[in-house]
Amino acid sequence: MAGKTQTQRLKRTAVRVRRDRTDIRDALLESALVEFGAKGFDGASTRSIASRVEAHQPQINYHFESKAALWTASVDYLFGLLGHALSGTIPADPAGVGVPEIETAFAEGIRRFVRFAAEHPELNQIMIHEGTAATDRLAWMTETHVKPFFDGIQPAWQLLRDAGVAAPIDGQILYYVLVGAASLPYVNAPEVRLLTGREPNDPKWIEAHADGLVAILLPGLGA
């Protein structure tokens, strides 16, 4: 029995070592996103970030030189996940692609974005926290991550507007309509539950939400 207990202890130790070496950085980034999303940069606590994933404060110091560096790395990580989720949807240069293909791709991009917003409400939370004040963090996040997304949807949206497929919404305003409409039910999930009695993280709700947003933004889809 003693030998078995010792073997189990060694296995647990090995798992902890492997986690420390390979997984802890990502776990800290995911925990940081939750903390920064809920409390903003100033309100976030690195101690809380560490404790949420059963890590220790020195592990944050080991992987990230400062709270600011942790914030930057976590935002990079989040937008990397978003880029992966949207990869292969809206073409970078839609000029040589037919309207039916562009409208189908844009609709798929909307659906994927809604699914991502449901899984990662901290995306909108962090953007709201940072967007309320002109800081170096906001300038960096906007230039590095937000503007490429903003610029990337403009050509396809204009092409769809010209073809009469898309709603008559200015492309720059579309960005805010899309981000806000896709994110709000998941950021305000407690309100949704109280108001509707439904669960916004239910896959059926998410797909119905995505379909509704597609219908609003692309009323001519498939016509």
Secondary structure, 3 states (H helix, E strand, C coil): CHHHHHHHHHHHHHHHHHHHHHHHHHHHHHHHHHHHHHHHHHHCCHHHHHHHCCCCHHHHHHHCCCHHHHHHHHHHHHHHHHHHHHCCCCCCCHHHCCHHHHHHHHHHHHHHHHHHHHHCCHHHHHHHHHHCCCCHHHHHHHHHHHHHHHHHHHHHHHHHHHCCCCCCCCHHHHHHHHHHHHHHHHHCHHHHHHHHCCCCCCHHHHHHHHHHHHHHHCCCCCC
